[in-house]
């Protein structure tokens, strides 16, 4: 047994299998204990590493490769978070804030490190670690509709001017530590870095746009192109003598514009979130010497000084930004809270500095610094979002103009013809309820239904199989037309031959100038579907109009109690509410608007959301009796709160919005969690169309 275990420890496949088991099971276990999954990954690294069961070794080739990919992916995703379009709106102020929040922590960290006896080179690197930041609190502000606040935009834009200089300081410090530094070499490196940056930012952006334009809907090739761009940029950085994470960060910024917010970006981030970045976090745990880590906590003066220096220097930068640009106290608190968390760039640079050896085999950053950075990450990743939630209570949100949010149900918003609902039909057992749902909506808008069947025909398919597919499609649409006549609405059937169902539906809906697509829910929630997409996922990204994905357990005419889960972004919820009211007016139902806040949401914010929802109801249906509820989700369990409230309702309407923290460290698809356990009928509304029509 011992021989077999010893043999397996040296097998790369065994190490990879252990890693997959860890990143699958451990975060779930820790989250059930109300602890962050991130801590679980670090703890698993300690437990399975050299100081524990010794099943994983940080020196093994497998771990080196996977952790290198993880750190590159971490910085790449951090680069993807940089919205250059928003940055352009406030670039001058972002440069100002970015400079301040880089310089003051750099000085503070350098002084503290020198006081504790570190060399000038190590001290400068420690100072640069404090300079960068990862705005983990941004999703909180996004949910509250505050991302349009100038101070928030300035802080997010300033991330560019903290991360890039911090990475440059890292490159110089590593070069000095390796003994290859000179003024001449520095000048050459800066020239090469300038050329390299231009090639990556502009060349990769151009190449990406061209490739995406020419490749059309070939998401697999687009996904591979993005990965190739990342690792080419990382290799290019190493060729000119700069750390690979610099290239990965620049590559993320470069390809962001080409990808947009489509399915390819979703899959790129998903792969990093569920695989490579968690592996990097496990590897970080492997590097932790538990006795030394405990000693760092017990003799905590360095840790206390570093964290205090970070908080104070970031606060000074925020206060100076307030004086320069006349921001309010609440905006200053938001700026400070967003610039506190030290996660992506800090962790990546720390690992690089820890692994950097000089000719004598000495590390640039000591194990004590590594442990201190881990503690700092945990503290700031908790404190930053907490303060952001407090700041959000006093921030003034942009005025919600409900009239500016155009939906297909608005009078006069059908310039290209009558209100048209596309109904893709595939399963005869669910066809009746789908057509009935569409008929209720069409009858109110005096429009038409287009029953659509895609006859999927592949290359080299036999003629008999093609004929059979066409006959089946024709029978499906004929049955749908008959059902439409029973409901008293106009139906114009359509049969389309295509090798891609999602693409066929998207093209047909555009040709028919559809106002809405109503389709059935598929049960595909596997890993393969998340990686390569299913019909619903792809249609949500490509459709030119809103998509209503339904799972109807009965006749829509009998769905009298309708629960609408609205997001904090009330403007984005307008379509959901209008959809519900249109249905309720036709079947005599009652609509309840339901909003979930997490534990950190202040009462002032809850009151503001209540007022906005009341204003929305007054705007849409002033005479209808509608309930408004705001529920604090226990333990931030948003899916659980929705499921508990859904008991007793006939239909639940959700928004298809994926929530993800910054830098891809965690992904939580709220809608998927609810759908898997919901026992009543469901409508999930979504489309890239909705986001493009939501005013910022």
PyMOL commands that set and color helices and strands:
alter all, ss='L'
color gray80, all
select helices_A, chain A and resi 2-9+12-32+37-48+61-80+84-89+91-115+120-131+138-143+150-158+160-177+183-215+219-239+244-259+263-286+290-298+301-325+329-340+344-355+367-392+402-404+428-445+463-486+501-511+527-532+535-542+556-558+570-587+603-621+634-636+638-646+662-664+670-677+688-692
alter helices_A, ss='H'
color red, helices_A
select strands_A, chain A and resi 420-424+448-456+490-491+494-498+516-520+546-551+561-565+590-597+627-632+651-655+659-660+667-668+681-686
alter strands_A, ss='S'
color yellow, strands_A
deselect
rebuild
show_as cartoon
